[in-house]
C-alpha cells in the first residue's frame, strides 16, 4: 500500500496558512479515513502492538522520516529534520488498544467500522491519535517551507498500562526536545470543540492493592477465627473518615475502592480478603501523603482486629499528574483561535490519568482534548466502553490544530 503526497497549491491562488492547512486536510481525507479504519480494525493490547508498530513505521519511512526503534519496546520515533536551525518539537501518540470486546452498535446505530480482533478494541480512541500523528507528519513535511528545526513523531508503547513510558523517555533524553505536544479525543466534547487547560490537566494515580490476613474457621464459631472481612470493613470506613480530617481539602485526593474479595461460602470464615482501588490527585506530594495515610490506617486497623496487612506491588504511584506548561497552553490557544474561532470550551481538569506526564521530565509539554461527540448519531458513549464510537470528522479538527501549532512553534522567526 503506497501513500503518495496529496498536497498541492492551486495555480495562482493566494492562500493563508489556515487555508493551506485546511486544503491539505481535505486533500488527504481519503488517507485519513483509511488510516483510522485500518488501525481501528486491527487493535492490539498493551506491549503487544507489533503489527501496529510495523504498519506505522512503514508509513513514516514512506514519508522519508528517519525511524528509530525504542530498545526493548514496540515504541519508536520518526524524525523529520528540515536542515535549518531551529527548535525541536515532538508530537506524541499512543499505540495500544484495550481488552474490551467491541459492540458493533453505538448508542443508536451500527458502527461504520468495528475491530476484527476478538476481545480487543480501540475503546479509548488511540486509533484517532495515531492517525493525527502520522497524517500531521505527512502534511508538515509537505509544508516544510513554513518551518525550521526538527519534528519528532513519538509512538509510545502501552499507554494504558504505563509500561512504555520509561523506555521512551530514555530514548528521547538526548534528542534536544524543546516541547512535546499530545492530544486525546473526548466524547464529552462535541466535534470541533477543544479543551486546553493551563496547569494541572490530568490527575496522577496511585494503585491500591492489599491483602488483609486473618484466621479462617467454621462459620458457627467466629470466636475461634479471626475474620479478615470485619477488619476490611473497618479499614474502608476508617479511610472515609481520614480523608475528611487528615488531608488538605484544597489539594483534593479521590479514593475509589473498586474491588473487595474474600470468602466463597456462607458457613466458612475466610483467612484472607483483598482490596483493590486507586487514588487520584493533582498534587504529587499530597498523593504520596494520601497513600501513606491509607497504608497506616489499613495496618493499624487490621492489627486492632487481630489481622495483618500485606501491600502488593501495585500499591504505589503509577502515574504523576499531567501538568500543562502555561506558556505552551497559551500558544496552543492562539493557534486554535487563528484556525477555528470559538472552538475552545472552558473545561475543568480531568480525574483520569495518562502516561503523558513523563515527557514533562524532559521539556515543557502540552496535552489537548479534542471533541468526538455526535449525540444524534449515537457517538457519545464513554471511553473504555464496548459502545464507544467517534465522529471521524473530529480527526480533521485535531489534525488542523496539531499542524497549526507545530508550524507556529517551529517557524523560522522563533529559532
N, C-alpha and C positions, 0 to 999 in steps of 0.2 A: 504494500500500500504506500503510495507516494503522496506527499503533500506539498505541492508547489506554492510559491508565493502568489497570493491573490491580490495584493495591494497594488493599486495604480492611481495616478492622478489623471483627472480629466484634462485633456489638452486645453491650455489657455485659461484654465479655471484659477481663480484666486481663492484660496481656502484658508480659513483659520485653523489653528491647531486642533480645536474641537471638531471642526469639520473633517479634518484628516482622520482623526481617531474614529469618529462615528462611521465614516465611509469604510475604513479598514475593517471595522467590526461587521458592517453589513456585508462586505465582500467575502469575509471569512465565515459567514453564518453557517454554511453547509459543513465546514470543518468543525466549527464549534459544536454543532449538534451531533455529528458523527463521533467526535472525540468523547463527549459527555456520555453518549449512549453506549459506546463500546465499554467505557470504564464502568458504567452502571451495571451493565450485563455481566461483568466479569470481576466482581469484588473478591478480595482476599483478606483474611483476618490478619491481625497484627503480627508482624515479624514473619509472615508467610507471603508477602507481597511480591513474589518472584516474577510472575508474568506481568503484573502491573508495572514493576520497575523496568523490566525488559522492554515493554512497549513504549514507555515514556523516554527511556534512554535513546531508543531508535528515533523517536520523534525529534528529540533535541539534537542528535547527531545529524539528522537530515537538514536541520536548520543551520548547521555549521557551528553549533555551540560545542565547547570543549567539555566533555563529560568526565567526571571523576567519581569513582566509587568511594563510599564511606566504608573503611575496613570493618569487616565483621557485621555488616548491616545490609539490608535491602535498600537503604537510602543512598542518595547520590546528589551531586551538584552538577549544574551545567553553566558554563561561563561564556558570556559574550563580552569581548574586550573591544571597545571602539578604536583603540590605538591612540586615543587622545587623553591627555592627563585630566583627571577629574575625580569625582567621588566614586565609591563602590557601594552599590545597593543590592540587597538580597530580597527576592520575592519568595516567600516560603509557602509550601503546601504540604499536605499530609497524604499518605498513600493507602491507609488501611480502611477496610470495611468492618462490619460488626457481625457477630454470630447471632443474627436475627433472621428468621425465615420471612421473606418479604411477602406481603399480601398483594396480589395482583390488582387490587382495587384500592383507591384512596378513599377519602371520606364521602365521595359522591359518585365516582365513575371509574371505569377501567383505566389503569395507568398506560401511558404511551410506551414505556419500557420497564422491564422487570428483570431482576437478577436471574441468571442462568445457573448460578451455583447454589445448590440446595443448602439451606441453613445459614447463608451468608448474604448480606446486603449492604448497600451504602445508605444506611438509615440515618447517617449523620451528615450526608451531603458532601463527603470528601471527593466524590466524582466531580462535583462542580468546582471545588477548589483546585483540583489538578488541571481541569480544563482551563480555568482562568490563568494558571501559571504558564502552561505550555503555549497557549494562544497569545498571551501577553508577550512572552518571549519572541514569538514569531513576528508580531506586529511592531514591537520595539526595534527589532533588527531591521525591519522594513523602513522604520523612521529613524534610522541611525544618525542621519544628519542633524537630528534635533537634540542629540545627547552627546555627552563625553563620559569618560571614565569606564567603569566596568559594571556589568549586570550579572548577578548570580541567581539562577533559579535553584531553589533549595527544596529537595524532595525528601521529606522526613519519614522514616520508618515508624510504625506503631505509635501514633499519637494517642490512641485510645488507652494503651497500657503504659505509656511513657517510656517504653523500652528503647526507643531510638534516639532520644534527645541527647544523651551524654556523648554517644559516638559522633553525632553530627556536630556538637559543639567542639569536640576535639579536632574534628576535620576542618572546621572553619576558623579556628583560633588565630591562624596566621594569614588569613585572607584579606585583612585590612578593611573589613566591613565598616562603613560609616553609618548604616541604618539597615534594619530589616523590616519589611512590610509583610503583613499577613492579613488574611480575611477569613470570615466564617459566615456561611449562609444562616439565615434566621427565619423560621416560619412564623415568628412573632411580628415580623415587619412585612408590609406589603411590598410587592415587586416594585423596584425603582426607588425604594427608600433605604436609607443608611443610618446607622448609629455609630458615632465616633466619640468615645469617652476620653477625656483628659485625666490622666492619673490612673488609679486602680480601676480595671475594667472587668477582669475575671477573677474569681476567688481562688485562693490557694486551697489545698486539700490535704488532710491527714487521714490516714486509714485507721480504723478501729477494728481490732480482731483479737479477742482474748477468750480464754477458757477459765471458767470457774470450776474448781475441782473440790468435790466433797467426798462422801462415802455412800455408796449405794446400799439398798436394802429392800426388804419387803414392805409394800405399802401399808400393811396392817400394823407395823411397828416403826413409825417415823422416828421415835425416840432412840432407836438403835442405829439410825442412819444419820448422815449429815447432808441435808438436801441442798444441792447447789442451785436449784431453781428459786428457793426462798432468798438466798443470798443475791442471786442475779436480779430479782425483782427489787430488792432494796438498793442495789447499785444504780439501777436505772432511775428510780425515784430520787435518790440522792444526787445524781447528776443534774437533774432538772432544778433542784434547789440551789446547787452550787453555781450553776450558770447565771442565776439571777443575783447572786450575792458576792461572787469572788472574781468575776470578770468585768472588764471595763465596758460599760454599756455604750460608750462612744466608739468602741472598736469591736463591733459585733462578731460573734462566732456562732455559727449554727451547728447543732448536733443532730444528726439523723441516724437513728438506730434502724437498720434495715432487716436484720435477722436475729432471732433468738432460737436456738435449737438445743434441745435436751430432753431425754426420755422418749419412750416409744410405747409404753403400756400404762394403763390406769393403776395397776396394782404393783408397780415396780418404781422405786425411787432410784433415779439415775445417779451416777457418780460424777458426771461432768455435764456442763452446759456451755454453749458457745454463743458469743455476742459479736455481731458484725455491724459496722456502720461507717460513717465518715464525719469529719469536722470540715467546715468551710470557713474561710476567713480572708480578710483583705489586708490585715496587718500581720506580717510573718511572725514577729515576736509574740503577739497576742495568740496566734495559732499554736506556737510552741508552748506557751504558758497553759493554754487550754488542754493540750494533750497531756502535759504533766499533771494537771489537776485531775483529769479523767483517770490517769493511772493511779494516783494517790487514793482517790475515792474508791476505785474498784478494789485496790489492795486492802485498804483499811476496813472497808465494809465487809469484804469476804472474810477477813480474819475475825471480825466481830461475830460472824455466824459459823465459825469453825471451819471455814474453807480457805483455799488459797487461789491465787490467780496466776496464770501464765499468759504473757502477752506474746502473740505470734508476730512474724516478721512484717506483716502489713501495718502494724501499729507504729507508724512513723509519718513524717512529712513526705508526701508523694508528689506534690506539686506546689510551687510557690505562686503567689498572686501574679497575674499578668498586669503590669503597670505600664500604661502608655506614656511615652515621653510627651510632655505637654507641648513642646515646640513642634514636634513632628505632627501631633494631633491637629494643631492649628494649621500647619501646612497642608495636611490632607483635607481639612475642611475647606481651605481656599481652593484646592484643586477640584474638589467636588462641586463647589458653588460655581466655578467657572465652566463646568461641563454640564451639570444637571442642577439647575436652580430649584430651590425648595425641596431638595431630595433628603436633606438632613432632618432626622427625627430626634428630639430630646429623649434620651433613654438612660435608665439607671444602670449601674454596674450589675453584672450578672453573677449569680452564685454558683454557676458551673465552673469547671476547671479546665485548663488547657496547658499542654507542654510548651506552648509558645513562650512562656515565661523565661525559658532558658536562654533565649537569644539576647535578652537584656543584660546578660553577663558579659556579652561581647561588645555591644554597642547600643545606642538608642533604638527603640522599637516602637512600632505602631500596629495595632490589631483592630480591624474594622469589621463591623457586622453589616451584611447586605441582605435585603429582604427577598424572600422567595414565596411569600404567601399570596395565594389566589383562592379566596374562600369560595367564590362562585363555581370554581372547577374542582373543589374538594381538596385543594393543595394547601392544607392548613394543619395537618397533623404534627404533633410534637416530634422533636428529634428522638432517635432511639426507639421508634415505634414501627410496627410492621406496615402501617398505612402511610408512613411518611412519603411525601411526594413534593416535587418543587416545580415551579413555573420556569421553564427553560429561558424565558426572556430575562430572568434575573441575572444570568451569566453575562449577558451583554452589558448590563449596567455595571456589574462588578469588574468586568474587563476594562470598561471605559475609565473607571476611577483608578485602577491599578496602573494603567498605561499613562494616564494624565499625571498622576503623582510621580511616577518614575521619571517622566520627561522633565517635570518641574524640578525634581531633586537632582537630576543628572545633567541639566542643561549647562552649557559651557560657561555661562556667566557666573555660575556658582562654584567653579572649580577652586 
